[in-house]
Amino acid sequence: MKRILCLAITACFLVAGTSAFAITKINIPKELSKASKECIDCHRDTTVNIYQQWGNSKHYRGNIGCYECHEAQRGDADAFMHEGKFISIIVSPKDCARCHAREVDEFENSHHSKAGRIMGSLDNVLAEVVEGNSGMKTEAFPNGVSAAAVNGCWQCHGSVVKVNKDGKLDPATWPNTGMGRVNPDGSEGSCTACHQRHEFSVAQARNPENCGKCHMGPDHPQIEIYQESKHGINYYANKERMNLDSPKWVVGEDYFAAPTCATCHMSATKDLPVTHNVGLRIKWNNRPLISKLAHETDKKWNLPSASFTADMRRKDMEKVCSACHNENFYKGFFTQYEAQIDLYTEKWAKPGLKLYKKATDVLKAVKGKEYAKFSNKIDYTWFELWHHEGRRVRHAASMQAPDYTQWHGNYDLAKNWYSEYVPELEEVIEMGKNSKNRKAKKLAGELDKLLTKVMNSSNHNWAIGKEDPAKKAIRKQRRDNFLKRYK
C-alpha cells in the first residue's frame, strides 16, 4: 500500500510540476510545504476539527496539506486572495486529478458525475413549480429560485455553483456536495459527495450509509432495501468483522461476512480492480419508466463506457457474486430478477404509458390553455406508479429485499392501478365525451377503446370477470389445498 501511495503522490507532483515543494529523489514530499504549514499554524486553532480530521488522513501521512488541494491561480473563476495566496473553497475533481487521475477519469465518465444534468427534468418541474416558488432571491438569481429545489434536488444531484461579483459563492448554490455538482472550473462532480472532508476515510466511504444520503426514500430506497436484505442483515450483525480499514479490501480475501454497496459496485475482487464508475457492473438502468440496458443510457450521454455492453457488465457483477456464491445460486437470482423487470414492464409500464399519453391528449383538448401538468390527479397517480412503486419493485428485486418487492412494489402497483388509475382514466373519458370540443370527444373515444383493450388483456382481464377458466381452476385448487393444510 505504501508503494501505491508513493506512486499516487509521485504522479501528483509530476503533473503539478510548477509547485515548489520539497521533493526527495523519488518525488515524495520530504515534508509539508511552507504554504501548508502557514495554513496549519492558523487553522489548528480556528478550525481545530478540520485540522484533526486532516491529521487522521492519508494526506497527512503523505505530506499533502491544505494548500496542495486548495491552491488556485489568478483568473480562476472561484479564486480569492487569502493571507497573501490565491485559494478556492471548492476542491473539484479537476483538482483531485492532479494525484488521483485514474479515479477521476473513471468518475467523470460515470453517471454519478452527470447527476446534475437532471436539472430541468420532470422531477425539477415538481420542485421549481408544483412544490416551490421563486421566493429565494440571491445575487445569482435576482428573479428568484425555488428553495425546494435548492434544499432538495440540488443537494443530491448537485447545483451549478455560481460565483458572485465579490468572489463569494452564491448561497443558493453553496454549500453543496451533490454528486453531479457543476463546478466553477467547468468540471462535473464532487469527490466529497462520498469521501467526506477532511479525513477522507476509506472505512466511511465503504459503509452503506454513505450511499444512503441520496439512495433512499419512496422512489429509490436502496439503503432501506439493503438493510432488509440478507446482505444488510449480515453486515450489521458482523460489522466488526468487515475489516473496513483494510487498504486492499478484496471480498473473499480480506472480509467474508457480507458485501456493502461499495463491494458490488466499486471495490476490488480477485478478478476485478477497483472502479469509480459505479455503473460498470450494472446491466439494467431501472431509473427510467421502462428499464433500459445500461450501455444504451451511456451511449445517449456520449460516455466512453457505452462500448462496455450490458452483458459484459453482468459478467463482471457475476464475478463479484462468485466470491461468496456458486453459479447455480447467482444465475438463479438473476433469472428471478429479470422476470420481475419483465412483469413490471409488460403489465404496468407499457400499457400505463400509452394510456397516460392518450389521457393527457384528452385533457389538453378539454382544458386548452388552462391545461398544466400536475394540476390533475391522474398526473400524480401515474407518476407515482412508475416513479415510486415501479422503481421500488425493480430496485428491491435487484437487491433481494422481498418485503419491498411485494408490499412496497407489486402490491402498491396493483392497488393504485385498479383503485386509482383506472377510475381516473374513466373520469377523463367521461370528461372528454361530455365536452363540446369535437377533438376532445374523438380522443376520449380512442382512450375508451385503448382502456378496454388493456383491461381485456391476459394481464388485467381478471378484474372484469374474464380470467382464463383454466388458470382460475388451478388457483382454486391451490386455495383448496391450503385450506386443507390449515384446518
LINQUI-V62211 format. One record per residue. N is the residue number from 1. RES is the residue in one letter. PSI is psi in whole degrees, -180 to 180 (* if undefined). NEAR is the number of other C-alpha atoms within 10 Angstrom. D_LAST is the distance of its C-alpha to the last C-alpha in whole Angstrom. Layout:
{{N;RES;PSI;NEAR;D_LAST} {N;RES;PSI;NEAR;D_LAST}}
//
This chain:
{{1;M;-37;9;64} {2;K;-38;9;68} {3;R;-41;8;69} {4;I;-44;10;67} {5;L;-42;16;68} {6;C;-43;16;72} {7;L;-40;15;71} {8;A;-44;18;70} {9;I;-39;21;72} {10;T;-46;19;75} {11;A;-39;19;74} {12;C;-48;20;74} {13;F;-22;20;77} {14;L;-39;13;78} {15;V;-48;13;77} {16;A;57;13;78} {17;G;-11;10;82} {18;T;-11;8;84} {19;S;136;12;82} {20;A;73;11;85} {21;F;159;18;82} {22;A;117;14;83} {23;I;138;15;82} {24;T;179;10;83} {25;K;-24;7;84} {26;I;23;10;80} {27;N;25;17;79} {28;I;133;21;77} {29;P;126;19;78} {30;K;-31;14;80} {31;E;173;16;79} {32;L;144;21;78} {33;S;155;20;81} {34;K;-39;14;83} {35;A;-44;16;81} {36;S;-35;18;78} {37;K;-38;15;80} {38;E;-39;14;81} {39;C;-45;15;78} {40;I;-37;19;76} {41;D;-34;11;79} {42;C;-47;12;78} {43;H;-17;15;74} {44;R;-19;13;74} {45;D;-43;11;75} {46;T;-32;11;74} {47;T;68;11;70} {48;V;-31;13;69} {49;N;-42;13;66} {50;I;-42;16;67} {51;Y;-44;22;69} {52;Q;-39;13;67} {53;Q;-46;16;64} {54;W;-36;20;67} {55;G;-23;15;68} {56;N;0;14;64} {57;S;164;17;64} {58;K;-25;15;66} {59;H;-43;18;68} {60;Y;-47;16;70} {61;R;-20;14;70} {62;G;11;18;71} {63;N;35;18;74} {64;I;115;19;73} {65;G;-165;23;73} {66;C;-48;23;73} {67;Y;-32;21;76} {68;E;-28;23;75} {69;C;-37;19;72} {70;H;0;17;73} {71;E;137;18;77} {72;A;168;22;78} {73;Q;149;14;81} {74;R;131;12;83} {75;G;-17;9;82} {76;D;142;13;78} {77;A;-37;17;76} {78;D;19;23;75} {79;A;143;22;77} {80;F;155;20;79} {81;M;128;13;82} {82;H;114;9;81} {83;E;42;9;83} {84;G;5;7;85} {85;K;147;15;83} {86;F;126;18;81} {87;I;169;23;77} {88;S;145;23;74} {89;I;-43;14;71} {90;I;126;23;68} {91;V;106;18;68} {92;S;168;24;67} {93;P;-33;25;66} {94;K;-37;21;69} {95;D;-46;19;70} {96;C;-29;17;68} {97;A;-16;16;69} {98;R;-30;21;72} {99;C;-31;22;70} {100;H;57;16;67} {101;A;-45;18;68} {102;R;-45;14;65} {103;E;-43;17;62} {104;V;-40;24;64} {105;D;-44;15;64} {106;E;-44;17;60} {107;F;-45;22;59} {108;E;-20;22;62} {109;N;20;22;60} {110;S;167;23;57} {111;H;-29;21;55} {112;H;-50;22;55} {113;S;-15;26;58} {114;K;10;20;58} {115;A;-27;21;55} {116;G;-15;24;58} {117;R;-3;17;59} {118;I;-21;15;56} {119;M;127;18;58} {120;G;-4;12;59} {121;S;-178;9;55} {122;L;-41;12;53} {123;D;-42;15;51} {124;N;-26;19;55} {125;V;-40;16;55} {126;L;-49;17;52} {127;A;-36;21;54} {128;E;-35;21;57} {129;V;-59;15;57} {130;V;-47;14;54} {131;E;-24;13;53} {132;G;-164;16;56} {133;N;-167;15;60} {134;S;36;15;64} {135;G;-19;11;64} {136;M;109;16;65} {137;K;130;15;68} {138;T;176;15;70} {139;E;-40;15;73} {140;A;-20;18;71} {141;F;69;15;69} {142;P;-26;10;72} {143;N;0;11;70} {144;G;154;15;67} {145;V;157;20;64} {146;S;126;21;60} {147;A;-24;20;59} {148;A;-42;20;55} {149;A;-44;23;56} {150;V;-47;21;59} {151;N;-17;14;56} {152;G;-88;14;53} {153;C;-48;22;53} {154;W;-26;28;57} {155;Q;-23;23;55} {156;C;-46;21;53} {157;H;-27;26;55} {158;G;143;31;58} {159;S;165;28;61} {160;V;105;21;65} {161;V;124;23;67} {162;K;139;22;70} {163;V;125;20;73} {164;N;172;15;75} {165;K;-31;10;79} {166;D;5;8;79} {167;G;-7;14;77} {168;K;153;15;74} {169;L;135;20;71} {170;D;132;18;69} {171;P;-13;17;67} {172;A;-21;25;65} {173;T;-5;23;64} {174;W;135;19;65} {175;P;150;13;63} {176;N;126;23;61} {177;T;33;22;59} {178;G;144;26;57} {179;M;-37;26;56} {180;G;29;29;58} {181;R;136;31;61} {182;V;114;25;64} {183;N;158;23;67} {184;P;-24;19;71} {185;D;5;16;72} {186;G;-11;14;70} {187;S;154;16;67} {188;E;134;26;64} {189;G;168;30;61} {190;S;111;29;61} {191;C;-32;24;60} {192;T;-3;19;60} {193;A;-33;24;56} {194;C;-40;19;55} {195;H;88;17;58} {196;Q;139;16;58} {197;R;153;14;62} {198;H;12;18;64} {199;E;-32;19;62} {200;F;48;19;60} {201;S;127;18;58} {202;V;-33;17;56} {203;A;-41;15;53} {204;Q;-43;16;53} {205;A;-25;19;53} {206;R;-11;23;50} {207;N;139;19;48} {208;P;-30;21;45} {209;E;-24;17;46} {210;N;-39;19;49} {211;C;-24;18;48} {212;G;-11;16;45} {213;K;-41;14;48} {214;C;-36;19;48} {215;H;73;18;45} {216;M;174;15;42} {217;G;-175;14;41} {218;P;-24;15;39} {219;D;-20;18;41} {220;H;73;23;41} {221;P;54;19;39} {222;Q;-39;24;40} {223;I;-40;21;40} {224;E;-39;19;37} {225;I;-46;26;35} {226;Y;-43;22;37} {227;Q;-30;17;36} {228;E;-26;18;32} {229;S;164;19;33} {230;K;-36;15;33} {231;H;-49;19;37} {232;G;-41;23;37} {233;I;-46;15;35} {234;N;-36;16;37} {235;Y;-50;22;40} {236;Y;-27;14;40} {237;A;-21;11;38} {238;N;30;13;41} {239;K;-36;15;44} {240;E;-13;10;47} {241;R;6;14;46} {242;M;-12;22;47} {243;N;43;15;51} {244;L;-21;19;51} {245;D;-2;12;55} {246;S;130;13;56} {247;P;-42;13;58} {248;K;-56;15;57} {249;W;61;19;53} {250;V;125;20;52} {251;V;136;23;48} {252;G;-10;16;48} {253;E;-52;11;51} {254;D;-18;16;51} {255;Y;153;15;48} {256;F;-17;17;44} {257;A;-43;20;42} {258;A;160;21;41} {259;P;156;26;43} {260;T;-178;20;44} {261;C;-45;22;45} {262;A;-37;19;48} {263;T;-53;20;47} {264;C;-35;20;46} {265;H;-16;21;48} {266;M;-40;21;51} {267;S;168;22;52} {268;A;148;18;53} {269;T;179;23;51} {270;K;-16;12;53} {271;D;-13;10;54} {272;L;144;14;54} {273;P;169;10;57} {274;V;143;17;56} {275;T;144;18;56} {276;H;12;20;56} {277;N;97;21;55} {278;V;-7;20;52} {279;G;-5;22;51} {280;L;-3;25;52} {281;R;15;24;49} {282;I;120;23;47} {283;K;-43;20;46} {284;W;133;22;45} {285;N;108;19;46} {286;N;11;21;43} {287;R;-41;17;45} {288;P;169;12;46} {289;L;-44;16;44} {290;I;128;19;44} {291;S;142;18;44} {292;K;151;15;47} {293;L;134;15;48} {294;A;-39;23;50} {295;H;-24;26;53} {296;E;-37;19;53} {297;T;-42;17;53} {298;D;-37;21;56} {299;K;-40;13;58} {300;K;-34;9;58} {301;W;10;15;59} {302;N;39;11;62} {303;L;140;16;61} {304;P;-29;13;62} {305;S;-4;20;58} {306;A;-24;18;58} {307;S;-14;12;59} {308;F;100;15;56} {309;T;164;17;53} {310;A;-39;22;50} {311;D;-34;16;49} {312;M;-39;16;51} {313;R;-41;19;50} {314;R;-43;17;46} {315;K;-38;14;48} {316;D;-39;21;49} {317;M;-36;19;46} {318;E;-33;19;45} {319;K;-36;20;47} {320;V;-48;25;46} {321;C;-37;20;42} {322;S;-12;16;44} {323;A;-24;17;45} {324;C;-22;16;42} {325;H;154;13;39} {326;N;171;11;40} {327;E;-42;13;40} {328;N;-39;8;37} {329;F;-56;12;35} {330;Y;-29;17;38} {331;K;-37;14;38} {332;G;-40;10;34} {333;F;-48;16;34} {334;F;-33;15;37} {335;T;-44;10;36} {336;Q;-46;14;32} {337;Y;-47;19;35} {338;E;-26;15;37} {339;A;-36;13;34} {340;Q;-38;17;33} {341;I;-45;21;37} {342;D;-43;15;37} {343;L;-51;14;34} {344;Y;-45;23;35} {345;T;-48;18;39} {346;E;-36;13;38} {347;K;-36;17;35} {348;W;-51;20;37} {349;A;-56;20;40} {350;K;-52;13;42} {351;P;-36;16;41} {352;G;-41;20;41} {353;L;-43;16;45} {354;K;-43;14;46} {355;L;-41;22;45} {356;Y;-43;18;46} {357;K;-41;12;49} {358;K;-39;20;50} {359;A;-38;26;48} {360;T;-39;21;51} {361;D;-41;17;54} {362;V;-48;27;53} {363;L;-40;23;53} {364;K;-39;17;56} {365;A;-38;21;58} {366;V;-46;25;57} {367;K;-20;14;58} {368;G;-131;11;61} {369;K;-18;8;62} {370;E;-6;9;60} {371;Y;137;14;57} {372;A;134;13;56} {373;K;140;16;53} {374;F;17;15;50} {375;S;2;11;52} {376;N;144;13;49} {377;K;-37;12;45} {378;I;-29;22;44} {379;D;-44;17;46} {380;Y;-40;14;44} {381;T;-48;18;41} {382;W;-42;20;42} {383;F;-45;18;43} {384;E;-30;18;40} {385;L;-46;24;38} {386;W;-40;24;40} {387;H;-29;19;42} {388;H;-74;21;39} {389;E;-41;27;36} {390;G;-40;31;37} {391;R;-42;27;39} {392;R;-44;31;36} {393;V;-37;31;34} {394;R;-45;27;37} {395;H;-42;26;38} {396;A;-41;26;34} {397;A;-33;25;33} {398;S;-20;22;37} {399;M;17;20;36} {400;Q;55;19;33} {401;A;91;22;31} {402;P;-36;16;28} {403;D;-42;16;27} {404;Y;-39;24;30} {405;T;-44;25;30} {406;Q;-67;16;27} {407;W;-22;14;27} {408;H;-5;18;31} {409;G;-85;24;31} {410;N;-44;20;29} {411;Y;-47;15;27} {412;D;-36;19;31} {413;L;-50;24;32} {414;A;-48;16;30} {415;K;-49;12;30} {416;N;-24;17;33} {417;W;-54;18;34} {418;Y;-33;13;32} {419;S;-18;10;33} {420;E;-57;15;36} {421;Y;-51;24;38} {422;V;-48;17;38} {423;P;-36;14;38} {424;E;-36;19;41} {425;L;-41;21;43} {426;E;-36;16;42} {427;E;-41;14;45} {428;V;-40;22;47} {429;I;-48;24;47} {430;E;-41;15;48} {431;M;-44;17;50} {432;G;-42;28;52} {433;K;-31;21;52} {434;N;0;14;54} {435;S;153;17;56} {436;K;-9;11;60} {437;N;120;14;60} {438;R;-38;14;60} {439;K;-40;16;59} {440;A;-40;23;56} {441;K;-44;21;55} {442;K;-47;15;56} {443;L;-36;22;54} {444;A;-37;29;51} {445;G;-40;17;51} {446;E;-40;17;50} {447;L;-39;26;47} {448;D;-45;21;46} {449;K;-42;12;46} {450;L;-44;16;45} {451;L;-41;21;42} {452;T;-42;12;41} {453;K;-45;13;41} {454;V;-47;18;39} {455;M;-19;18;36} {456;N;-1;17;36} {457;S;166;14;36} {458;S;-23;12;33} {459;N;-25;14;32} {460;H;-5;17;32} {461;N;-16;16;32} {462;W;-32;14;28} {463;A;-14;11;29} {464;I;25;9;32} {465;G;24;9;29} {466;K;26;14;31} {467;E;145;16;28} {468;D;121;11;29} {469;P;-36;9;27} {470;A;-44;9;26} {471;K;-40;10;25} {472;K;-39;12;23} {473;A;-41;11;21} {474;I;-42;11;20} {475;R;-37;12;19} {476;K;-38;12;16} {477;Q;-42;12;16} {478;R;-38;11;15} {479;R;-43;11;12} {480;D;-41;11;11} {481;N;-39;11;10} {482;F;-47;11;9} {483;L;-34;10;6} {484;K;-38;9;6} {485;R;-29;7;6} {486;Y;46;6;4} {487;K;*;5;0}}
//
